[in-house]
């Protein structure tokens, strides 16, 4: 499996313990198999590292964008990682998850409504390398420094997402959502 990680430097030997404990899939080294996504979201002067993951013998857990995924992310955002897998694969939570979770945990939205809002927008895949065993099976291939990026497509995607999210949130809050 070919994977990409964008950061500020070349990372030949990733450390799974340097990530945020409350990230989507908990502590680990985060990558994506989506090369176009990596480059679209990279900042200027970032470094895109390319890796190959040997999946043999690894315990891999795969999420779909559904209530189990939502609950797992919710728990991780509260530092309660409940999986023991070597690798976790699944959708990236959209950028409004903190706001949505805040609205939900305040009792303002029901779980079903919050989940509907989290389903809006494009679905990109992330992969968290969670154990030393998996990190040892991740082989660095090369890196590339990004000097300049055209953010036109990214901005259009973000604008469309924000517009749709606001529209759907308004429907949920007014109770006008169609069954």
N, C-alpha and C positions, 0 to 999 in steps of 0.2 A: 504494500500500500504506500503510495507516494503522498507525502504530507508537507504542509508549509506552515511556517511560524514567522510572524513579522515582529521585529523589535528594534532596539536601538543599536544592536551589535550582532556580529557573527556569534552563533552559539553552537559549538561543535559537540559539547557534552552537557546537555540540558540537566538542570537540577529540578527534580519534581517538588522540592520543598520550598522553592522561591515564590511560588504562585500564591494568590489570595486564597485563604481557607474558605471564604464565603462566596467563591465564584460559582457559576452555574452548576458545575459538576464537582465542586469541592476542590481540595488541594490537588495540584498536579501541574504538568506542563501541557499547555493548550496549543493545538494545531488544527488545521483544516485540510481536507483533501481538495478543496475548491481553489484552484490556482487563481482564477479570475477574481473571486471574492477577496483573496489575499491582496492582490495588487490594487483592487478598487478601494479598499479600506486603508491601505498603507499611507502613512504620512511621508512628506518629503524628508529625505535623508535617512529613511528607515532602511533596515536590512531584512530582506526576505531570505530565510533559511529553508532549504529543501532537504527532506529526510525520506528514508525508506523504513517502514516498520515491518519487521518479520512477525507476523501474527501467530506463528506456530507455538502451541503450548500456552498461550495466554488466555486468561479468563476475560472475555470481552462482553460488556453489557451494552446493548443497543436500545436507545429510546426512540419512540415516535413522538410527534408533537401531539400529546394527549394529556389526560389528567394525571397519569403516573409521572410523566416528565415534569409537569407543572409542580406536583407535590414534591418531587425530588429537588427541584431547583429552589422551591420555597424553603425546604429544610436546610439546604446548603447555605442559603442567604442568612440563615440563623445558626450557621456553624454546626449542623447536625448531619454530617455525611454518613449515610447508612449502608453504602455499598462496599464490598470488599474486592471488587473487580480490579484487574490489572489495568484495563483500558475501558473508558466510558465513551460511547459515541452517541451523538444525538443533535437535535436542533439547538441553535444558539437562541437564547431568549432575546426578544426584542429590547430595544433600549428603554422602553417605558416600563419594564418589569418592576422597578422599584416603586414607581408611582402607582402602578396597578396593584401591587402587593400592599402598599400603604393604604390605598382606598379599600381593598378587600379586608385587611386585618382590622381596620377601623370599624368594620361592619357596614360600610357604605355600599359595598357590592357583595352579592352572593358569589360563591366559588364559581358557579356556572357562568356568571356574567364576566368575571375576571378572566376566566379561561377563554371565553369567546374573544375578548379583546387581545389576549396574547396570541391568538391564532392569526391575527391580521398581519399582513406584510409577507415579504419573501421568506423562504425557509433556507437557512444556510446551516451547514453541518460543522460541528466542532468535535474534536477528539481530545480527551484528557488522558494523558499518560499518568497513571496514579501510583505505580509501584516501581521500585528499583529494577525488578525483573523486566518490566516492560521497557523501561528507559535503556536497559542494556541491549534490547532488541531494536532500538531506534538508531539507525545509522545516518549520520550527517552526510549529505552528498555535495552540496555547494551552497553558496550564498550570493546575493546580488544586492548592491546598494541602489536605492531608488533616489534619483536626484530630483526629478520633477514629476508631478502627477496632474493629470487633467481630472478634476473632481466634478465635472459637469454631470456625468451619468449618475454618480453617487448622490449629488445634491438633488437631482430630479427624483431619484428613488426615495430619498428621505422626505422630500416635500410631499410626494404622493402618499407615502405611509402616514405622515403626520395628519394630512387632510382626512384620510380614510379613518384613522384612529379617532380623531376628534368627532367625526360624523357618527361613528358607531358608539362612542361613549355617550354622546348626546342622546341617541336612541335608547340606550340602556337606562340612562338616568331618568328619561321621561317615560319609560315603560312603553315606548312605541315600537319596540322591535317586533317584527313579524314572527309568528310561530314557525 
